[in-house]
Amino acid sequence: MLQGWSTTVVISAKSVCPNQKLYASLEENMENSGQLFKGVVAATVVIGLSLFACISVPPDLLMGWGTLFLVAMVPAQMVVSLLWRCEYPRAIADLPQPWRGLGFFALSALLAVMVGYVSWQTVGGGISPPTPFVNMYLIFTVPVALWLIIPLQAWPLNLVCKSIGWLGGSLLVVTYTLAYLLFRVFFNFNFLNGAPFYQAVLDPSGLYMAWIPLAMSIASVAVILILVLLDFWPVVVLAKFFPALTKQPIFAIANGLLIAVAVFLLWWFFVGYGGMDLVLFQTKVCVALIFGLFIVLVMLEGLPGLKVAQPWRGLFLTGIACVLAVVMFELYRVVVLGRFALPGGEPPYALELWLASSMLAVTFPAMVAHANYLQFWPLGLRKSGSNQ
């Protein structure tokens, strides 16, 4: 629909514009404007519907079973959209919309049910409703999956898995296995001792209070997404002088150092120097920033029409994401307080947990489903071969 409108205007302009270079520039500008408008409309609809869905169910249900199922789906969505680029399985990818999108969503949902159930029975001890043990574990799998897919580029699995299908499946297995091992080493839930659901046998009794590794890993997600907006500047610049930086695992190590430094600075500024509560830092800073970055990267497709050299392009887009983060956080906060009046700012952090669940567990999967699975249907399909 939007693309057709742009085409009509451009054809009319062509008839009065003999300068083909100028016409090409005008055509590109009209196409970019159409894509931007489509992204804004799609983001508004997806966010509006997601927010409505979140306030239509009891908070305990959203923060319990809702979070367990939807977060369990995110690593699968990452594999489908980032690794498979929504081109595998071919039986689904070749379907017309909306069946293509519904097929990919059904596949992701099936994997989520399987992973969620196994995690609930093992990590969560089968306790109903789900406890922080299993929900924190599943949330932690999301940063692990992102690390494996983006900085590591599926290395070293891509050296042994020549089939894209086996590569995606293997990456999911490694994601949940590695996340579980790290969960056992670093997460400690002793601070919940005395809660009705607490069972010592389920507590991994790791090195740090559980909120610390969880908050740090979520902060790393924000930094990775910013590096994507920067096209991995400055590592790609240094790679011109040190070609080894383009190869794995050197590429991942170099970017990993950048990510670690950035996470430390964020932590120091807000928690160490600023004295912000740890859970507030995770929600108000990290979750909100990730949400803004998702809008720019997924719904606005990274604003491909913005022709600015790096790092200024990435910094400008990050600035837009920061503004969106503040606006969206306040929107969700005002809406939920008007609907449920949840207490926040201190344990049990009902408001903060609801905001994190609604923004990332609900709205992010909805964004991926509409932008990548459905290709913005029915607003207009993303062009074949465009960035997923």
N, C-alpha and C positions, 0 to 999 in steps of 0.2 A: 504494500500500500504506500508506504513512505518512499520506497525506492521508485515506484511508478510516478509519484508526484515530482520527484527530483528529475527524473528522466524527461518528463514533459517540459519542464522549465528549461532544461539544458538544450533540448532540441529546438525550442523556440529561439534561444539565444544564438544557436549555431547559424540560423538562417540570416541573422543580421551581423554576424561576426566572422569575417573572412580570415582573420588571423587564427590559424589552427593552434598555435602555441597558447594564445590567450584563451581560446575555447577549451583546450585541454585543462588549463588551470581552473577555468570556471567550472568545468565538469567535475573535477576533483573536489573543489570547494563545496559544490552542491551535494556530492556524495557524502563527504565528511559531515556536512550539516545534517543530512538525513540520518546518518549513523548515530550522531550525537543525540538528535531528537528522539530517535528510537530507543537509545540506551536510557535516556532520562525518563521517558514514558514507562519503559519496562521496569526500571528500578522503582519508580513510584508505585506501580501496580503490585510488584512482588513484595516490596516492603509493607505496603498497606495491607495486603491480604495476609502476610505472615504475622504482622502485629495484631490483626484482628483475630487470627487463629490462636495466638498466644494468650490473649485476654479472654478467650472463649472457653478455656479449660481451667480447672482448678490449678493453682500454682504448684501444689505438691505433685500433681500428675505430670506437669510440664518438667519440673526439676528432677523427677524420678524416672518413670518409665519413658517419658518423652525424650529426655536427654539421652538415656541409655540407647534407645533405638536409633535416634537421629545422628548421634555422634558416631555410633558404630558404622553408619553409612558413609561418613565423610572420607575415610581412606579409600573406599571403593570408588567414590566419585572422583577422587584425585587420580586414581589409576585410569579410569575411563576417560576423563577429560584432559589430563596432562600427559599421561604416558601413552595411552591408546589414541588420544586426540579424537575421541568419538568416532573412530574409523574401524573399530573392532569390538565385538564380533561383526563380521560383514553381514550376517543374516539380519542384524538389527540396524547397522549403519546404512544399508541400502533401502530401508523402508522409507516411504514418504512420511512427511510430518502430518499429524502429530504422533503417528504410530512409532516413528523412530525414537522420539523423546520418551514416550511411554514405555517403550521396550528397554531403553537404557535405565530408566527409573526403576522398572520392575527388577532388572538385574541387580542394581545397587541395593534395592530393598531386600531382595532375597539374601544377598551376602550379609546385609545388616542384621537380619533375623538370625542367621546362623552364627555370626560372630557375637552378637548381643547375647544370645541364649547361652553359648558356651562360656562367655566371660561372666555372665551372671551366675552360672552354676559353679564356676571355679573360683575366680577372683572374688566374686560377691557372695559365695557360699549359699546361693539359692535363696537369700533372704528377700522377702517382699515387704514393702517396696524396696527398690535397689538402694544400696548404701553408698556412701562416699568412696568406699574401697573400689567398687567396680566402675563407678562413674568417673572417678579421677583417672583410673587406669585407661579407660576408653578415650577420655579427653587427651591423655598423654600420647596415645597412639597417633593423633593427628600431627603434632610437631615431628614425631619420628618419621612418619610417612613423607612429610614435606621435605625433611632433610634428605631422605633417600632419593626422592624424585628430582629435586631442584639442584642443590649444591653437588650432590654425588652423581646425579644423572643416571641413576639405577646401576652404578658401578658397585661391585664387580659382577653383579648378576648378569649384566648385558654381555659379559664375556663368555658365559656358558649357556645362556638361554637365547637361542637364535630365533625362536618363535616369539612374536609379540604377545601372544596369549599366555605362553608359559612364563614370559618375563613379568607380566602383570600379576599372574597368580603367585609366582615366587616372591615378588616384592611384597605382596600382602602378607604372606606367611612370615617373611623376615620382619616386616613391620611389627606384627603382633608378638612375635617371639622376642625380638630385641627390646620392644617396649616393656614386655613382662620382666625380662632380666634387669633392665634399668629400674623398673618399678620396685623390684625386690631389693635392689641395692640402695636406692636413694630415698624412697618414700617411707615415712614413719608417721603412724596415726595414733601414737600414744596420747596425743592431746585430746583425743576423743574418748579416752578411757572413762567409763562411767555412763556413756550414752547407751540407751536401750539396745541399739543394734550392734554395739562393739563386741567383737570376739577376738581374743588375742591370737587365735590360730589364723585369722584372716589378715592380721596386721603384719606387713612385711618387715616392720621394725628396722627400716633402713637408716641411712646416715642423717637425714634431715627431716624436720617437720614437713609434712606432705605439701603444704602450701608453697614452700620455697622452691623445690624442683618444678612444681607445676607452673608457678608464675614465671620462673626463668625460661622454661621451655616455650610458654605462650609468647613471652617477650621476643624470643628468637624467631617465632613465626612472623611477627611484625617486621623485624629487621630483614628477614629473607625476602618478604614481599617488597620492601623498599629497594633492595638490591635488584629485584626483577625490574622495577620501574627505572632503575639506573642502568639497566642492561649490564649489570655486574661491573660497573665502573667503581673503583679504578683498576681492578684486577685485569680487565681486558686491555687497558692501556699499558699496564706493565708487561702484559704478554707479548707486546710488540718487540720488547727488548729481551724478554725471557720466555721464549716459546714453550718451555716446559710447563708454564702456568696454564696452558690450554689442555693439558692432559690430566686424566684422573690417576691417582687421587690428589695430585698437586693442586688442581683447580679447587677442589672441595676444601682442602686444608687452608689455602690462602683465603678463601671466602669465609671459612669457619673462624679463622682468627679475627676477621673484620666483624663477624656476627658476635663473637664472644666479647670483643671490646665494646661494641655498641650496646649489648645487653647489660654489661657491667656499668656503663655510663648511665643508661636509663635507670638501673637499679639504684645507683649511688645518688642520682639527682632527685628522684622521687621518694625513695625509701630511706636511704642513708642520710642524705643531706636534708631532704624535705620532711622526713619523719612520717611519710604517708603509711597508713595501715597496709599490710601486705595484700590482703584480699581486695582492698580498694584500688591498689596499684594494678593488680591483675585485671580488674574489671573496668575501672574508669580510664586507665591509660592503655593497657595492652589490648583488651577486647575491643574497646571503642576504636582504637587506631586500626586494628585488623579489619574491623567492619568497614571503616572508611576506605581502606586500601582495597577491600573486596569490591566495593562499588566501582572504584576507578578501574580495577583490573578486569573484573568479570562483566559488569553491566555496561560500563563505558568502553570496554575493550582496550584500555590503556590509551584512549584518545589518539588513535593512529594518525589523525590529521594534524597533530601538533608537531610541526617541523622545527625542532629546537635541538641544538647539540647537547650531548651529555657533558657534564652532569646536570646542567641547568634544566633539561627536560625532566629528569627524574626528580629533582628537587621541587620543581613547580608542581608536578603531579602529586608528590608527597604532601606539599602544602595544601592542595585541594583535598586530599584524603584526610588531613588533620582537621580541616574545617568541617567536612562531612562527619567526621568522628564526633566532634563536639555537638553538632546539630542532631545527629541521630541518637546519641546517648541521651541527650536531654529529651528528645521526643519520646523514646521508649520509657524513660524514667517518669515523665509527666503522665503518660498514658497509664502505666501500671499503678502508679500511686493514686490516680483518680479512680481506678477500677478495684484495686485490692488493698491499698494502703499498707504495703509490706514494710516491716521495720528493716532498717539498714544501718551500716556504719560500724557494726559490732556483731559478735556472734549472736545468732546463728547465720547472719549475713543473708537473710531471706531475699532482700531486694537485689543484692549483688548477684546472687546465684540465679535469680529469675532473669536479670538483664543478660548475663552471660549465656544462659540457655536460649533465650528468645533471639538474641542477636546472632549467635554463632551456630547453635544446634538446630535452630529452625530456619532462620532467614538465609544463612549461607547455603545450605543444601537446596533451598528453593531458588536462589540465584543461579546456581550451577545447573539445576534442572531446566530452568527457562532459557538461560543464555547459551548453554552448551548442548544440552540434550535436545531441547526443542528448537534451538537456533533462533530464538526470539519469536517463534510462531505464537500467535497469528499476526504479530506486528510486521513481520517481514523476515525472510530467512537470511542468516549469515551466509556470505559467499563461500563457496567451496574452497578449501585450502587456507582460509583465514585463520588467524590465531585462535586457538581454543583456550 
